[in-house]
Amino acid sequence: MKTTILVVDDEQRMRTLLKDFLAKKDYTVIEAKDGEEALEIFEEKQEIINLILLDVMMPKLDGWSVLRQIRQSSRIPIIMLTARGEEQDELFGFELGVDEYISKPFSPKILVARVEAILKRTSQNQNRINDYGGIEIDEDGRSVKVDGKIVEMSLREYELLKYMVDNIGIALSRDKILNNVWNYDYYGDSRTIDSHVKKIRHKLGKKGKYIKTMRGVGYKFEIK
């Protein structure tokens, strides 16, 4: 079955450009010209959509509103496209559950590479559920539960937590985390890691204490 991507942008030229590049990788592309149409399409075809490329500034319903509504019921990978590159906008997007954030103008080839990286990561999950001191990680469903209760996490938050539990008891430097979790598609500095760790700790509640801060180094996941 082909991978299907929903491209949401009010500019016909941009939709055509993305469709052409994605088609070269044999992806099926569904287009939506505004937020309202995007939600209608997603509701009707969410079973076959694997990823969403979502523009922020659009008429009728902007990308933030679309993201909020989709996140109420789905953890589908979402890449936000925006003409604004402010750090506060990027952090706002991550708080709402966006998986990647790309500022215009961008290289279509780089965007396609990011799409491939996200799809590869989400498809490599194995049918395994592991428990780490009350934190239950379902690798197949890419979900996290704390004491049996589901915890909503963005793709990046999940991957960061998964990387730490996979290296339980090992001190991980920020550089090592960037290289293994963010890979080549990261633009910014290590403060982003600290921000993500803070959010993960908050979402884990009392179990957040398992993520230890190693002064001058980074972080370590340890159940004690």
C-alpha positions in Angstrom: 0.0 0.0 0.0 1.3 3.4 -0.9 2.1 6.1 1.7 -0.4 8.9 1.6 0.4 12.5 2.5 -2.1 15.3 3.1 -0.7 18.6 1.9 -2.5 21.6 3.3 -1.6 25.1 1.9 -3.7 27.9 0.4 -1.1 28.5 -2.3 -1.7 26.4 -5.4 1.9 26.8 -6.5 3.2 25.5 -3.2 0.9 22.5 -3.2 1.9 21.6 -6.8 5.6 22.0 -5.9 5.3 19.6 -2.9 3.1 17.2 -4.8 5.7 17.0 -7.7 8.6 16.3 -5.3 6.6 13.8 -3.2 5.4 12.0 -6.2 9.0 11.3 -7.3 9.3 9.3 -4.1 6.1 7.4 -5.0 4.0 9.0 -2.3 0.3 9.5 -2.9 -0.7 13.2 -2.3 -4.1 14.6 -1.2 -4.4 18.3 -1.4 -6.4 20.8 0.7 -6.5 24.5 0.1 -7.5 25.6 3.6 -8.0 24.4 7.1 -11.7 23.6 6.8 -11.1 21.4 3.8 -8.2 19.7 5.5 -10.3 18.7 8.5 -13.1 17.4 6.2 -10.6 15.3 4.2 -8.9 14.0 7.3 -12.2 13.0 9.0 -13.1 11.1 5.8 -9.8 9.6 5.0 -7.7 9.5 8.2 -7.4 5.7 7.9 -5.2 6.0 4.8 -3.3 9.2 5.6 0.2 8.6 7.0 1.5 12.2 7.4 0.3 15.8 7.1 2.2 18.8 5.8 0.3 21.8 7.3 0.7 25.5 6.5 0.1 27.9 9.4 -1.3 31.0 7.7 -4.4 30.1 5.8 -7.9 31.6 5.3 -11.0 30.3 7.1 -9.0 28.2 9.6 -5.3 28.5 10.3 -2.9 25.7 10.8 -2.8 26.0 14.6 -6.5 25.5 14.8 -6.3 22.5 12.5 -3.5 21.0 14.6 -5.4 21.4 17.8 -8.5 19.6 16.4 -6.5 16.8 14.9 -4.5 16.3 18.1 -7.8 15.7 20.0 -8.1 12.3 18.4 -4.9 11.5 16.4 -1.2 11.2 16.8 -0.5 11.2 13.1 2.9 12.9 12.3 2.4 16.5 11.3 5.0 18.9 9.8 4.1 22.6 10.1 5.1 24.9 7.2 5.3 28.6 8.0 6.7 31.9 6.7 7.6 32.9 10.2 10.7 31.5 11.9 10.5 33.0 15.4 11.7 30.6 18.2 8.5 31.4 20.2 6.4 30.2 17.3 8.4 27.0 17.0 8.0 26.3 20.8 4.3 27.0 20.5 4.0 24.5 17.7 5.8 21.8 19.8 3.5 22.5 22.8 0.5 21.8 20.5 2.0 18.5 19.4 3.7 19.3 16.1 6.4 16.8 15.1 8.5 19.0 12.8 8.5 22.7 12.1 9.9 24.1 8.8 10.2 27.8 7.9 9.6 29.1 4.3 11.4 29.4 2.1 12.8 25.8 2.2 14.4 23.3 -0.1 11.8 20.8 -1.3 14.5 18.1 -1.3 15.2 18.8 2.4 11.5 18.7 3.2 11.1 15.4 1.4 14.1 14.0 3.4 12.4 15.0 6.6 9.2 13.4 5.5 11.1 10.2 4.8 12.9 10.3 8.2 9.7 10.7 10.1 7.9 8.0 8.2 10.9 5.7 8.7 10.9 6.3 12.4 7.2 5.7 12.8 7.3 2.5 10.8 10.2 0.9 12.6 8.3 0.5 15.9 8.1 -3.1 17.0 5.2 -4.9 18.6 6.6 -4.6 22.1 5.3 -3.1 25.4 7.9 -2.4 28.1 7.4 -1.2 31.6 9.9 1.1 33.3 8.8 1.7 36.9 5.2 2.4 36.0 6.0 4.1 32.6 4.6 1.8 30.0 5.9 2.2 26.4 4.1 0.6 23.5 6.5 0.6 20.7 4.0 -0.6 18.1 1.4 2.0 19.0 4.0 4.6 19.8 2.1 5.4 23.0 3.0 6.0 26.6 1.1 5.2 29.7 1.8 6.2 33.3 0.2 3.9 35.9 -2.2 2.7 33.2 -3.3 6.1 32.0 -2.4 7.3 28.5 0.0 10.3 28.2 -0.2 12.4 25.1 3.2 13.1 23.6 4.5 14.5 20.3 6.6 12.3 18.1 9.8 14.1 19.3 8.9 13.8 22.9 8.2 10.1 22.5 11.5 9.5 20.7 13.4 11.4 23.3 11.8 9.5 26.2 12.4 6.2 24.3 16.0 7.0 23.7 16.6 7.7 27.4 14.8 4.5 28.5 16.7 2.5 25.9 19.9 3.8 27.6 18.7 3.4 31.2 21.4 4.2 33.8 23.6 5.9 31.2 24.5 9.6 31.3 23.6 11.1 28.0 25.2 14.3 26.8 23.1 16.9 25.0 25.3 16.4 21.9 24.7 12.7 22.0 20.9 13.2 22.3 20.9 15.7 19.4 22.8 13.2 17.2 20.6 10.2 18.0 17.1 11.8 18.4 17.2 14.9 16.2 19.6 13.5 13.6 20.6 15.7 10.7 17.4 17.6 10.4 17.9 19.7 13.5 18.5 23.5 13.4 19.0 25.3 16.7 20.7 24.6 20.0 20.6 22.3 22.9 18.0 24.5 24.7 15.4 22.6 22.7 16.4 19.4 24.5 15.9 21.1 27.9 12.5 22.4 26.8 11.4 18.9 25.7 12.7 17.2 28.9 10.8 19.8 31.0 7.6 18.9 29.1 8.2 15.2 29.4 8.8 15.4 33.1 5.6 17.4 33.6 3.6 14.8 31.5 5.1 11.9 33.5 4.0 13.5 36.8 5.7 11.8 39.8 7.5 9.5 37.4 9.3 12.5 35.9 11.8 12.2 38.7 13.3 9.2 36.8 14.9 11.7 34.4 17.9 12.9 36.3 19.8 16.1 35.3 23.5 15.4 35.1 25.2 18.8 35.7 27.6 19.7 33.0 26.7 16.6 31.0 23.0 16.2 30.1 20.4 13.7 31.4 20.1 10.1 32.6 17.0 7.9 33.0 17.2 6.0 36.2 14.5 4.2 38.3 15.3 4.8 42.0 
